[in-house]
Amino acid sequence: MARYEFKLPDIGEGIAEAEIVAWHVKIGDTIAEDQQIADMMTDKATVEMESPVAGKVIELAGEVGDQIPIGSVLAVIETEGADRAAEPVDDSKDERPLADGAVEATPEQAQEIPVVAVEEVAEAPKPAAAPAPRVEPEVAKREPSSAQVLASPAVRARARDLGIDLAEVRTASDRIRHADLDAYLLYNGGSVSARGSAAPRKDETIKVVGLRRKIAENMAEAKRRIPHFTLVEEFDVTDLEDTRAMMNKDRGSNPKLTLLPFLITAMARALPEWPMLNATYDDDANVITRHGSLNLGMATQTENGLMVPVIRDAQNKSVWDLAREISRLADAARSGKATREELSGSSITLSSLGPMGGITSTPVINRPEVAIIAVNKVEEKLVPIDDEIQVRKRMNLSLSCDHRVVDGWDAANFMQALKGYIENPLRLLSA
């Protein structure tokens, strides 16, 4: 038998170390050549590590979340005979110690963000009703049971979900109603009977690793170094929504349009007038770079956290082209297939929660950019127009800026320029 040291290769120019974000094997596993061993993360790129030899895993270098230097031993594999790729290990030489003696990875450690599973507690079955005894005069005076209380099926179902014994609920009428349940909860401090209450759930322990750790570090650094200010403006998107519906109706083989391609087009039209917002700031060198192209970062939620793929040269793309690129990049980010180039180089970011968005928001700038726009939800409102009250579709956009670079005057004027395009679709699409 021979031992083979699998050392972490150079997986990126200028990278000194990589983080273990997932183990796909554990000590004692027998693996095949080219089988995936681990996922390693550098910056925002995750790289799959594959074994160059077949054999039995006998040592692993650390746990999920540990940083491993390039060139250090990631795993030791016991191979059969003189394997072509196996290199005998000289046990006498001074080796770099493995973290905590290499422990067995748990199933939770195989995830990007390990979460201790919480057991679901099934509702305890209610005891079957006992046969009704022969009623004696004194027994007839007892409190009625839940089954004997008058209540609609909807009230019974709600009481069952809340764990309330209907026999304990007092009512001024001969039938318990939803208002009686509300009063019961109010006067009982929101508590319910112990018989129907759920058992306490276990605490969750989440180890912050991989992309989630990078997000935490980047957000903390952005808030620490950038003096944010946020400006919120309300936009009338009634005509734009009508235009979007019309274009979708006749789209043919084109992708379905959301509001985002129109908003990006409006940004591409307005930013040349106010170039200070389409910029990046190297605060270490005190250098501001105004970008001639709109390389738009598109904040995208994935299972592993927030990622920001970049739409290159957005100013040269039609709304249909933008819709295709939004879909392609979002799919790549969510599947983990986005490349390093697709995740870097943005000059301003657009963030949207779609219909889940709130009335307003205060987005955090994606450093080294100096501005970010958050899209809030569309709401129908009664608006006075020409002495009439009309129902209009309104939406707030939230703009956060780096006050070291962007003045409030510039931010306000940019928002008004944006408003002029968004509220006039003909001007937006013909510019």
ZIQUIMO-V327715 format. One line per field, one symbol per residue. ss: DSSP state (a for helix, b for strand, c for the rest). burial: I if it has 24 or more other ideal C-beta (glycine too) atoms within 12 Angstrom, else O. Layout:
BEGIN
ss = ???
burial = ???
END
This chain:
BEGIN
ss = cbbbbbbcccccccccbbbbbbbccccccbbccccbbbbbbbccbbbbbbccccbbbbbbccccccbbbcccbbbbbbbcccccccccccccccccccaaacccccaaaaccccbcccccccccccccccccccccccaaaccccaaaccbcaaaaaaaaaacccaaacccccccbcaaaaaaaaaaccccccccccccccccccbcccaaaaaaaaaaaaaaaaccbbbbbbbbbcaaaaaaaaaaaaccccccccccaaaaaaaaaaaacccaaacbbbbccccbbbbcccccbbbbbbbccbbbbbbbccaaaccaaaaaaaaaaaaaaaaacccccaaaccccbbbbbcaaaccccccccccccbcbbbbbbbbbbbbbbbccbbbbbbbbbbbbbbbcccccaaaaaaaaaaaaaaaccaaaaaac
burial = OOIIIIIIOOIOOOOOIIIIIIIIIIIOIOIOOOOOIIIIIIIIIIIOIIIIIIIIIIIIIIIIIIIIIOOIIIIIIIIOOOOOOIOOOOOOOOOOOIOOOIOOIOOOIIIIIIOOOOOOOOOOOOOOOOOOOOOOOOOOOOOOOIOOIOIOOOIIOIIOOIIIIIOIIOOOOOOIIOOIIOOIOOOOOOOIOOOOOOOOOOOOOOIOIIIIIIIOOIIOOIOOOIOIIIIIIIIIIIOIIOIIOOIOOOOOOOIOIIIIIIIIIIIIIIIOOIIIIIIIIOOOOOOOOIIOIIIIIIIIOIOIIIIIIIIIOIIOIOIIIIIOIIIIIIOIIOOIOIOOOIIOIIIIIIIIOOOOIOOOIOIIIIIIIIIIIIIIIIIOOOOOOOOOOOOIIIIIIIIIIIOOIIOOOIIOIIIIIIIOIIIIIOOIIOO
END
